[in-house]
């Protein structure tokens, strides 16, 4: 692979995870943060991630020191990209911010440097309009937590070159993730369109009094959640029989939720400041113990999937 030097813009949940993954794969990483506090937070998060991997026996102490030695923190944007072959931006989900950053990157990076964004839904074509070289702008959308979720959506803009898409896919594979290459962009890409369609129907079931939130979650966890880890929705339909799914669709599609605005149930929660785990109350009550237990359970399951993925190789 031609990419040897990576610059990661951002030190938050996604930025530090991408930096860790790239360094773990043997690449040289510059992590850009706007302050010492930001960089310290990023490095502390990287160390926590490495400690988790060490506890699971996936790295040893020597590996951790080696990985950390390949990550450099920088506070000056221009300095951070001096040696970069590939830049990935993982800052706030704000189009104006991203356009400003990409405009600046376009001026200071060599024309062969790929400019990627980790946006979860903003149009790469819109971001590319702020540059003189939109053919090198691409989305590489990691999912949270990036160390544990394999998926990375690679999304071209209107003018993104095939070589940039292919090289980005190659980089994603090189750092041990699973790229999903889109043919062209759409709002929300693949993952968020599926996630929000599922959430819309889940909330609709609760709104109509058909089931409580926890029962809806259990239906997913103990049925679809088990199966979707092996077969996606289209593959599941193939295995179940397309004629059967077609017959179900004939009577059920008409009854499914087709709201064009956000769910009133969801909006009411937000209006009351009941934002989920971040506020301590959402559809569930989250104290520190409950949150840690659920996060621990999620991590254990995701690690088991990573082990399965490794064994498949």
SULDACOR-V790291 format. One record per residue. RES is the residue in one small letter. SS is DSSP state (@ for helix, = for strand, . for the rest). Layout:
# SULDACOR-V790291
RES/SS  RES/SS
This chain:
# SULDACOR-V790291
x/.  x/.  x/.  x/.  x/=  x/=  x/=  x/=  x/=  x/.  x/.  x/.  x/@  x/@  x/@  x/@  x/@  x/@  x/@  x/@  x/@  x/@  x/@  x/@  x/.  x/.  x/.  x/=  x/=  x/=  x/=  x/=  x/.  x/.  x/.  x/@  x/@  x/@  x/@  x/@  x/@  x/@  x/@  x/@  x/@  x/@  x/@  x/@  x/@  x/@  x/@  x/@  x/@  x/@  x/@  x/.  x/.  x/.  x/.  x/.  x/@  x/@  x/@  x/@  x/@  x/@  x/@  x/@  x/@  x/.  x/=  x/=  x/=  x/=  x/.  x/.  x/@  x/@  x/@  x/@  x/.  x/.  x/.  x/.  x/.  x/=  x/=  x/=  x/=  x/.  x/.  x/.  x/.  x/.  x/@  x/@  x/@  x/@  x/@  x/@  x/@  x/@  x/@  x/@  x/@  x/@  x/@  x/@  x/.  x/.  x/.  x/.  x/.  x/=  x/=  x/=  x/=  x/.  x/.  x/.  x/.  x/.  x/.  x/@  x/@  x/@  x/@  x/@  x/.  x/.  x/.  x/.  x/.  x/@  x/@  x/@  x/=  x/=  x/=  x/=  x/=  x/=  x/.  x/.  x/.  x/.  x/.  x/.  x/.  x/.  x/=  x/=  x/=  x/=  x/=  x/=  x/.  x/.  x/.  x/.  x/.  x/@  x/@  x/@  x/@  x/@  x/@  x/@  x/@  x/@  x/@  x/@  x/@  x/@  x/.  x/.  x/.  x/=  x/=  x/=  x/=  x/.  x/.  x/.  x/.  x/.  x/.  x/.  x/.  x/.  x/@  x/@  x/@  x/@  x/@  x/@  x/@  x/@  x/@  x/@  x/@  x/@  x/@  x/@  x/@  x/@  x/@  x/.  x/.  x/.  x/.  x/.  x/@  x/@  x/@  x/@  x/@  x/@  x/@  x/@  x/@  x/@  x/@  x/@  x/@  x/@  x/@  x/@  x/.  x/.  x/.  x/.  x/@  x/@  x/@  x/@  x/@  x/@  x/@  x/@  x/.  x/@  x/@  x/@  x/@  x/@  x/@  x/@  x/@  x/@  x/@  x/@  x/@  x/@  x/@  x/.  x/.  x/.  x/.  x/.  x/.  x/.  x/.  x/@  x/@  x/@  x/@  x/@  x/@  x/@  x/@  x/.  x/.  x/.  x/.  x/=  x/.  x/.  x/.  x/.  x/=  x/.  x/.  x/.  x/=  x/.  x/.  x/@  x/@  x/@  x/@  x/@  x/@  x/@  x/@  x/@  x/@  x/@  x/@  x/@  x/@  x/@  x/@  x/@  x/@  x/@  x/@  x/@  x/@  x/@  x/@  x/@  x/.
